[in-house]
Amino acid sequence: MLWQYVPIAIMLVLSMGLAALIVALGHLVGPSRPTHRKMIPYESGMVPIGPGMRRQPIRFYRIAMLFLLFDIEVVFLLPWAVVSRKLGLFGFIEALIFIAILLVGYLYAWKGGALEWE
């Protein structure tokens, strides 16, 4: 039964090997003329001030997580939309339940102030 996955494993190994080969060839053959000006950190044309690692407020991470959560929602809704006619009423009710659960999460985040930007 595992023999069915051998072509996928071969394709995975070959694609990873090809990617590593392309990156290695780029470093070996590609032009490299490092200068002092090229090696300094670049941030919007400004000379960096202070340490590169600073503590960030948690709201940035919370917004990013909410974005990922509701972005993944679309990934689950798209296949449902493609086969919605075949699923019939049962599929429609299941999709409504899924959307209702996501709506509860959205309202919870909204009332908790997670979407407020100062």
C-alpha positions as CSV (number, residue, x, y, z in Angstrom):
1,M,0.0,0.0,0.0
2,L,2.9,2.4,0.7
3,W,4.2,1.7,-2.9
4,Q,1.5,4.1,-4.1
5,Y,3.3,7.0,-2.5
6,V,6.8,6.2,-4.0
7,P,6.2,8.5,-7.1
8,I,5.3,11.3,-4.8
9,A,8.3,10.8,-2.6
10,I,10.6,10.7,-5.7
11,M,9.0,13.9,-7.0
12,L,9.5,15.5,-3.6
13,V,13.2,14.5,-3.4
14,L,13.9,15.6,-7.0
15,S,12.2,19.0,-6.6
16,M,14.0,19.7,-3.3
17,G,17.3,18.6,-4.9
18,L,16.7,20.8,-8.0
19,A,15.8,23.8,-5.8
20,A,19.0,23.3,-3.7
21,L,21.1,23.0,-6.9
22,I,19.6,26.2,-8.4
23,V,20.4,28.1,-5.2
24,A,23.9,26.7,-5.0
25,L,24.6,27.5,-8.6
26,G,23.3,31.1,-8.1
27,H,25.8,31.6,-5.2
28,L,28.7,30.0,-7.1
29,V,28.2,31.4,-10.5
30,G,26.3,34.6,-9.9
31,P,28.0,38.0,-9.6
32,S,29.2,39.0,-6.1
33,R,30.7,42.4,-5.5
34,P,30.1,43.2,-1.8
35,T,30.9,46.7,-0.8
36,H,30.5,48.5,2.5
37,R,27.4,50.4,1.2
38,K,25.8,47.1,0.0
39,M,26.4,45.3,3.3
40,I,24.7,47.9,5.6
41,P,21.1,47.1,6.6
42,Y,18.5,48.9,4.5
43,E,15.2,50.1,5.9
44,S,13.2,52.4,3.7
45,G,16.3,54.5,2.8
46,M,16.9,55.4,6.4
47,V,20.0,54.7,8.4
48,P,19.0,52.3,11.1
49,I,18.9,53.7,14.6
50,G,19.0,51.4,17.7
51,P,18.9,47.6,17.9
52,G,17.5,45.5,15.1
53,M,15.4,43.4,17.5
54,R,12.8,45.3,19.4
55,R,9.8,44.1,21.4
56,Q,6.6,44.4,19.3
57,P,3.2,44.9,20.8
58,I,1.1,41.7,20.8
59,R,-1.6,43.4,18.7
60,F,0.5,42.9,15.5
61,Y,0.6,39.2,16.1
62,R,-3.0,39.0,17.0
63,I,-4.0,40.8,13.7
64,A,-1.7,38.4,11.8
65,M,-3.3,35.4,13.4
66,L,-6.8,36.6,12.7
67,F,-5.9,37.3,9.1
68,L,-4.6,33.7,8.7
69,L,-7.7,32.3,10.4
70,F,-10.1,34.1,8.1
71,D,-7.9,33.6,5.1
72,I,-8.0,29.8,5.7
73,E,-11.8,30.1,5.9
74,V,-11.8,31.0,2.2
75,V,-9.6,27.9,1.4
76,F,-12.3,25.7,3.0
77,L,-15.2,27.6,1.4
78,L,-13.9,27.5,-2.2
79,P,-14.1,23.7,-2.7
80,W,-17.5,23.7,-1.1
81,A,-18.7,26.4,-3.6
82,V,-17.4,24.2,-6.5
83,V,-19.5,21.2,-5.5
84,S,-22.3,22.8,-3.7
85,R,-25.0,21.6,-6.1
86,K,-23.9,18.0,-5.6
87,L,-24.0,18.3,-1.8
88,G,-27.6,19.4,-1.8
89,L,-29.3,20.6,1.3
90,F,-27.0,18.7,3.7
91,G,-23.9,20.5,2.3
92,F,-25.7,23.8,2.5
93,I,-26.5,23.3,6.1
94,E,-23.0,22.2,6.9
95,A,-21.6,25.3,5.2
96,L,-24.0,27.5,7.2
97,I,-22.8,25.9,10.4
98,F,-19.2,26.5,9.4
99,I,-19.9,30.1,8.6
100,A,-21.8,30.6,11.9
101,I,-18.9,29.2,13.9
102,L,-16.5,31.6,12.1
103,L,-18.9,34.5,12.6
104,V,-19.0,33.8,16.3
105,G,-15.1,33.9,16.3
106,Y,-15.2,37.1,14.3
107,L,-17.7,38.8,16.7
108,Y,-15.6,37.6,19.7
109,A,-12.5,39.1,18.2
110,W,-14.4,42.3,17.4
111,K,-15.9,42.7,20.8
112,G,-12.6,41.9,22.5
113,G,-11.0,44.8,20.7
114,A,-8.6,42.7,18.5
115,L,-9.6,44.6,15.4
116,E,-9.0,48.1,16.9
117,W,-6.0,49.9,15.5
118,E,-4.5,52.8,17.4
